[in-house]
Amino acid sequence: MSRPRSQAEYLARLVPPSVAGLNRRSLLAGAAATGALLGTGALAGCGDSDSGSGGDAKSVSLGSNQSDPKPKDVIAKVMDGFKTSSGVTVNVNTVDHNTFQENINNYLQGKPDDVFTWFAGYRMRFFAAKGLAGDLSDVWAKLDGYSDAFKKASTGDDGKQYFVPASYYPWAVFYRKSVWQQRGYQVPTTLDQLTTLGAQMKKDGLNPIAFADKDGWPAMGTFDILNLRINGYQFHVDLMAGKEAWTSDKVKKVFDTWAGLLPLHQPDALGRTWQEAAQSLQQKKSGMYLLGLFVGQQFSGADLEDLDFFTFPEVDSTIGAKALDAPIDGYMMARKPKSKDAATKLLTYLGSKDAANVTVKNDPSTLVANSGADTASYTALQKKAAELVGSATEIAQFLDRDTRPDFASTVMIPALQQFIKNPKDISGMLTSVENQKKSIFTS
């Protein structure tokens, strides 16, 4: 369930030149010249996309982006469970999370692994629509324990399923209970209370809000939650779909509000990874941190038990604070796996409660998607996170999963980083975003 990825060569990661405009093609060519693409061997599958559907194979290959120690170990245990139940060996091809995402498009057009880790929603539909993923409707006919929402998030534009959900995680504001108890801090329920709390934390010698955006994506979470709180879910998803103007007063208000909060954020964010920001919370140097539940990967033992969270407070009482980001991670199948039988067996297992139970036992920093899993061993943090998602009125998938991949990577990453460096030129930044949006969404 690891979320991190670097900004390095980020532009090369997703969109075929054939579906983008000239600027995108030029960017991809430049990235290829620096060795970002598949030709350098950065991401190569174990599968053979030309060898047909095969049968009765005793092995199957999995391309995995779960490269951080904890999620990598969990993947290994899940695959061991599949081998025990099926007799089929899984050859796991683990690639650095960043590299995997930067090269995914070329990987899928080459000889990918039979099964690969990926994301629900727009990201899944994009590759399904391009014919780069296998139809999993037959697998879904064998699955149970999934809500209609999970099935919808796994369904392509043609009505077929192309994705098997495994886990999900909400974004929230995390903090250490012991620090708050010692200082007498109270959970804020409004933006005014949050800013007052942040000012007090500053007086107490803390970074009020841990913050990092070296990797390009964490700041998207801050934008998402502010837009959801200020303008509501429908405006947010319409904005992501290119249906609303970035130059509107509604979007300007989001950035004006964020600019007012920036002094409470940990400085020099563009030189810090999310892990380093999480460690500042772990070391009791920061008071709060807006991130996904995977922040727990940086905590263990008593420190993990000391971790708690609250949903980002309301900004507008008429909109409330019930919407949130809760991205879904899972698995897809190559368009031509070397053994379709073995691949579908693996995907059916990955969607089962047995696989979910393995994850529950080994990873306290995620929530499993299958409702049939035994969640009695969930930590207090996991139980609270599941309740938070269950009480949400609307759930977004995260900015770079809810919009076109090329728009997220080539436009929003530099725009948000520009804003963080210079929050005084909001109008100029948003005009640039809107102009690029029009070009990308009409290409």
N, C-alpha and C positions, 0 to 999 in steps of 0.2 A: 504494500500500500504506500510505498514511498512516493512522495510528490516532487522531490527536487529535480531541477534541471538547470543547466548553465545557460547563459545567454550566448556563449561562444558558438559561432556558426549556426545560431538559432534559425536564421533566415532560410537555411537549406532543408528544413526538416520535413515539410509536409506536402506542399502543393505541386503537382506536375506542371511544368512550364506550359503545357498545352491548354491548361484551364485558367491561366493567369494572364495579366496584361504584360506589356513590354517591360515595365519597371520590375515586375516580379521575375521575369526571365533573366533580366540583367543581374539582379541580385543573386539568383541561383547560380548563374554562371560564375560570378565572382566568388561565391562560397565554394563552388566546386574547385576553382583554381587554388584555393587555400587548403584543399584536402578534406573538405567536410563531408563529401558524398561517398557513396558506396564504393566507388572505384578505388579508394584507398584501403578498402578492406575493413573499414571501421565497424560495419555491421553486415555480417553475412550469415545466412540461414543454413541450417543443417538439412533442410528439406530439398525436394526437387519438384518444382512446380510443373514440370513437363512429364512426369512419370505416371500420371493417371491416378485412378482411385484405388487400385490395388486391393488386396483383401488379406485377412488373416495375419497381418503383420504382428511381429512380436516386439516391435519398438515404434515409438512415435517421438517426434521432435517438438520441443517447446521453445519459442523465442521469448525470453523474459527480460523485462526492464526493471525487475526487482533486484537491484544491485546493492542496496544498503544491507548491512549485515542481518538485521532482524527480519525484514521481509524476505530476503534471500533464503534464510534458514526455514522460514514458514513454507515457502514454495517447495523446498526440498522435502519437507515432511508430508506435504499434501501429495506430492508425486510418489513418495514411498507408499502412501495409503492406496493410491491407484494401482501400483504394481502388485501390492498384496491382494487386492480384490480382483484384479483382472489377469495378472500374469504378464502384462505388457510393460516393458521398460520405457521410461521417459528420458530421452536425452535432452537435458536442459541447456540451452544456449543463453547464458546470462550476459547481457551487455550493459554497460554503464547507462543509467537511466537517461542521462542527457544525450548521449550518442544515439541511443535507440530512437528517441523522438526526433532528433535532427535528421536521421536517415530513413525514417519509416517508409516514405513514399518509394524510394528506390529499392529498398528491401522488399517491399510487397510486389514490385514489378519484376524483381529478379527471381531468385529461388529461395523463397522464405521457408521458415520452419512450418510444420504442419499446423500448429496452433501457436498463437502469440497473444501476449498480454496487451490490452488496450483499454479504451474508455467508452462509456455509453454516450448516447445523445448524438450531437452534431458530428463529433469525431468519428463515431461508428458509421453514421449514415453517409458521410463523405466518401469513405473508401468502399462502402457497399455500392453506392451509386456509380462508382468508377469501375465496378466489376473486379475489385481487388480483394474481395472477401467471399468466403463460402456461405451458402444458405444453411442456416441452422434450425429451420422450421421443424425438421424431423426430431432434432434433439429436444426442442421445446415441448414437443408432444409427449415426451417422457418425463418432463420435469414437473415438480410440484413444490409448493412452499414459497411461491413468488406472487407478489401483488400485481394488479393490473398496471400500476405505475412502473414497476420494474420491467414488465413485458413491453410496455410502450417505449421505455428508454432503450430497449434492445431491438426495436423494430425499424427497418429501413423504410425509405420512401415508397417502396413497392409493396409494403405490407408484410414482408417476410422478416423473420428474425435472423440477425447476424451476430449476436452477442450473447454471452452467458454472464450475468452479473455474479460477482464473488463478494465484493465488500463495498462499503461506502463510509464516508466520514463527514461530519458537519464541521463548518467553520464557526468559531466562537471566540470569545475573549478569555484567555487562560490566565490563571494567577496561582500563587502559592498561598494556601490557607494560612500557614503559620505566619507569613509576613503580614497578611491582612489582619489576622487576629492580634498580632503584636502591636500594630499601628492603629487598630480600631477602624479600619476602612470598611465601608459598606458598599454592597453591590449597587451600581447606579442603574436606574431604570429610565432615565432621560439623558439627552445629550448634555444639558446644562449640568446635571449631576456628574457626568463623566468628566467634563472639563474642570469642574471644581475639585474632583478627586485627583485628577492629573496635576493640578497646581499644588495640591497638598503633597503629593508624592515627590514633586520637584523640591519642595522645601525640606522634605525628609531625606534628600540625597539620592533618590532613585531616578532612573529613567522611567517616566510614567508608562510609556508604551514601547516595548521592544520592537525594532523595525529593521528590515533588511530587504534590499531589492537588487543585489548584485546579480542574481540569476534571472531577473527580468519579470518573473511571474508573481511574486508575493504581493506586490502593490495592487495587482488586479483584484485581490480579495478585499482590500480596503475600498477600492472604487465600487465593487459590486455591492457591498453591504450599505454604503452610503447612498447609492442610487436606489437600492431596494427600500431603504428607510425613508428617503426624501420623496421619491417619485412612484414607488410601488412596483410590484412584480411585473405587471403587464407592460408598463413603459420600459422597464429594464429589458425584457426579452425582445420587445419590438426594436429597441435601440441596438441590441446585439444582432438582430436580423437585418439591420440596415434600413429600417422603416421609419426611424425618427432621426431628426437632425442633431448632430453633436454641438451645433452652434445655438441650440435652443436655450432659453432662460433656465429650463429645468436642469439641463446638464451643467450649465454655468454655476447654478446653485450648489450642485454636488461638489464642484472643485472649490468654490468659495468656502464651503463648510470645511472641506478637507484642509484648505490652506490655514484656516483658523486652528485646526488640530495639529498641524505639523510641528509647532514648537514643543508639543508634548511627546513627539516621537523621538526615538533614539537617533542621534545625529549621524551623519556620514553613512546613510543606509546603502548607498550604491556600492560601497566597498565591503559589504557584509553579506554573508550567506545566511539562509534561514536557520541553519544549524547553530551558527554563532549567535544569532539573536536569541534562539531558544536557550542556549547555554547561559546567556545573561539573565534570563528568567530563572533558570535552574540554580545559578549562583547567587540569587537574591539581589541582583544589581538592577533589575527592572521590575516594575510593579505589575504589568499586564502585557499580553501578547495576543494579537488577533491572528489566528492561524487555524489550520485544520487539526483534527484529532491526532494526526500523525506526529504532532509536537511531542507526544508521549514517548517517541523513539529516543529522545534525548534525556529521558528520566528513567530511573530504576529504583527498586526497593522503596525505602521510606520517602524518597524524593517524589516518586511516582504517586504514592499514596497521598502526598501533600498537594498534588496538582488538582485544581478545580477550574470551573469555567462558568461564564454567564453569557447569554445571547446579547449581541450588540444592542444597546438601548434604543428606544424609539426616538425619532427626531420630530415626527409629525404625528400627533395623537390620532388624526383621522386615518392614518396608514398603519400605525402600530409597529410591532416588532416580531411578527410571526413568520416572515419570509426569511430564508437563509440559503446559503450555498451548501450543498451536500453532494459532492461528486461521487459517481459510481465507477468502480474499477472492475475489470473482469477479463474475459477471453474471447478471441475470435479465431476463425479457421481460415487458412489460406484458400485461395480460389481453386487450386488443384493440389491438395495434399498428396504425398506419395502413397499414403494409405488412408483413404477416407474412412474405412471401417475403424481403424485404430484411433483416428482423430476424433470421430464422433463418440467413440467409447470414452475417450479422455474427457471430452467436453460434457458428456452426460454425467460423468463422475464429478467434474468440477462444479456442476450445478446442483449436486446432491447435498443432502444434509450431512452425509458422512464427511465430505470434504470440508463443509462449513464447520463441523465439529473440530476437525484438526486445527483449523485456523483459530477458532475460539480458544482452544487450549494453549496456543503458542504465541498469540499476538494480542497484547492488551491495548494496542493503539489503533484498533479498527473495529468496525461492526460488520457482521456477515449479512449478506442479502437474503439468504434462505431463512424463512420464518420457522422452518421445522427444526432448526439447529437447537442444540441444548445450550442455552445461554446462562445457565445457572452459575457458571464460573466467570461470567462477566465481572470485571472490577466495578467499583462504584462509579468510576469515571465513564466506563462504557455504558452502564445502565442509564446514567443521566443523559449521555449523548443520544442513546436510542430514544429516550423519552422526548428529548428536544426535537429530533427529526419527526417523531410521531405526532408532535403537537404543532408542527409547522403547517401553515395554511398554503404556502407555495414553496417549492424547492427549485433552486437554480443549480446548474451543473458547474459553474465557475466560468468566468469571462472567456478564457481561451478554449473552452469546450462548448460554449453557447453561441459562438460566432464563427465566421469563416476562419480557418487556420491561418491563411495568409494575412488577413486583416489583424488578427491577434498578434502575430509575430512581427510583421514588418511595420505596423502602424502603432499599435497600442503600447508595445514595450518601450520604444523610444519616446513616445508621447508622455507616458506616465513618468519615465525617468527624467524627461525634460522638466515636467511639472515639479518633481521633487527637488531638482536643482534650482529651478527658478519659478516659484509659485506666483510670481507677480504678472506673468504674461499668459493668463488663462485664455483670453480671447484669441490671441495669436495661435496658441497651441491647438485650440478647438477648431479654428478655421482650417488649419492644416489637416487635422484628423478628418473633418467633414469632406474636404476636397479629395483626400485619398480614399475615403470610404466610397464616394460616388464612382471613382474610377474602378475600384476593386469589385464592388457589388454589381456593376453593369458589364463586367468583362466576361 
